[in-house]
Amino acid sequence: MRGSRRGRTKAVAHAPAHDYRNITNTMPRREVFSADEVAHIHATALRILQELGIKVLLPEGREVFARAGARVEDDMVFLDAAMVEEHVAKAPAHFTMEGREPNRNLHVGGNTIQFGAGAGCPNISDHKRGRRPGTLADFIETVKLQHSFDIMCKLVPCIEPQDIPVHLRHLDVMEQQLTLSDKSIFMYARGREQTEDSFECIRLAKGLTEDEFANAAHCFTVINTNSPRQLDRPMTQGIIDFARFGQPSVITPFCLAGAMAPITTAGALTLSHAEALAGITLSQIVRPGTPVVYGAFSSNVDMKSGAPVFGTPEHLKANFGAGQLARHVNLPWRSAAGTAANLADSQAAGETMNALWGTILSGANFVYHAAGWLEGGLVFGYEKFIADTEMLQMIARAMGHVDASDDAIGFDNIASVEPGGHFFAAPQTMERYASEFYQPIVHDWSNFGQWSEAGAKPNADRAHDVAMQAIKDFEAPHMDHARREALADFCARRRSEGGAPLMD
């Protein structure tokens, strides 16, 4: 497909082949802190961990910290600043995330940027079926949508399939991701037994030994701290288990200014930085050099209601500052877009684009919730996903190289057109008209008369049609039959054995 959907309509039949799988962020970096201020925030975060500590609810987590030299008092862990800096420095500045096929591998770090769809939503919505709790059938459709657009270079769990019991859900989620797509996949960290089941699914789908699996990054999880200054049991277990098997954790405090974090941007980022450093330190104690991603998801709340909001000036500034802190510790970093809007309307578009530019100009490598997120993460919207995908493809094209060769400048081409003439039929135009410009998947660039004659469809209706057509035309990538059967047999056996419970 190379950047558009399967079953292209006539409007995108001549879309140029564009590599949306490997995007380099060529935009300048926006900075809100001086170098001295970044160093001061970092030093204060280390002071928080050393003097105030972080609560670690999992006994095994406290034991791991203690063996590495941390001071532990009841469920509080106090980390010496030098210890934190020593372990954080062991994490790689970049790594490769492997897809099922080599052409799906992702380089993570440096100037790379990878967009991901809205994730973790309990509900789903589209124009025809309305807003509803997510089911496995809906989850399958979201995997198909993500696979159908190369700008979504990795899979995320757009929704929770709530018709599947939680002790079995991980098996369905893994089986569907691995058979419907060959992209890198996300895993929830919801207890050791579920994690080990999920790792085995990947090994079977890829035909890997345990050593082969542990020596490359094949999946990722998100670890959210319970701000302020707390790591709960499942998240601590997730850091340990993913590090044991050499798989990346995206360690992401969710510090909402004015609620779980100080009301100031600098204060919220200082707390977020401290919590991220604690999680990263734990991962490197367990397995030095294991890939890890510095995460930050700091915005503010509406002080009238306490509800989280996104795409605000404070959200943008927090992204800019978090990018500086990630570069200070020389790690790949994850940020997120998002919107609090209840519909895929102008508010949703504006907040999402504001937030996106915050992530882009801050140099984020992983951008979560970049397409389809509504209601602050309570709903994944099909039409919103398509509209956002359009914008992401445009942004990616804008980041691309601009050819300034003699052929591109085209002196002879300019000379071929008389003063007052036009370039519609110029030689260069005739050679390039089918591929020079971005061709939209949902935007309608016809004039009012043409649009009216075609049915006067608003953007949301066109986006719905594009989403449904992509799902209808979906073709799963090839998968070795024996591996598919081995995966299916394993999942069936684990279901018959009762699956695996969530960790409390």
Buried (B, 14 or more C-beta within 10 A) or exposed (E): BEBBBBBBBEBBEEBBEBEBBBBBBEBEBBBBBEEEBBEBBBEBBBEBBBEEBBBBBBEEBBEBBEEBEBEBEEBBBBBBBEBBBBBBEBBBEBBBBBBBEEEBBBBBBEBBBBBBBBBBBBBBBBBEEEBEEBBBEBBBBBBBBBBBBBBBBBBBBBBBBBBBEBBBBBBBBBBBBBBBBBBBBBBBBBBBBBBBBBBBBBBBBBEBEEEEBBEBBBBBBBBBBBBBBBBBBBBBBBBBBBBBBBBBBBBBBBBBBBBBBBBEBBBBBBBBBBBBBBBBBBBBBBBEEBBBBBBBBBBBBEEEEEEBBBBBEBBBBBBBBBBBBBBBBBBBBBBBBBBBBBBBEEBBBEBBBBBBBBBBBBBBBBBBBBBBBBBBBBBBBBBBBBBBBBBBBBBBBEBEEEEEEEEEEBEEBEEBBEEEEEBEEBEBBEEBEEEEEBBBBBBBEEEEEEBEEEEEEEBBBBBBBBBBBBBEBBEEBEBEEEBBEBBEEBBEEBBEEEBBEBBE
